[in-house]
């Protein structure tokens, strides 16, 4: 993964951390947040649905999917091909 891809993911992750409380209050039922370009795109019921939507909307670029369930929360990015 290129340095620019890592920077994009780090920025999205920092954005999520800064807005996490607000997002979790808005979506108390949980789910998987799709974050791209420092914005919440939406919440899906499964990681696979969020990934599919991210690829559909943005293509082969890095984006962040984050679980809203605290015990499962970890940073995950999906990209079909690394950006070089």
Beta strands, then each sheet from edge to edge (+ up, - down):
strand 1: 32-35
strand 2: 40-44
strand 3: 63-67
strand 4: 75-78
sheet 1: 2+ 1- 3+ 4-
end
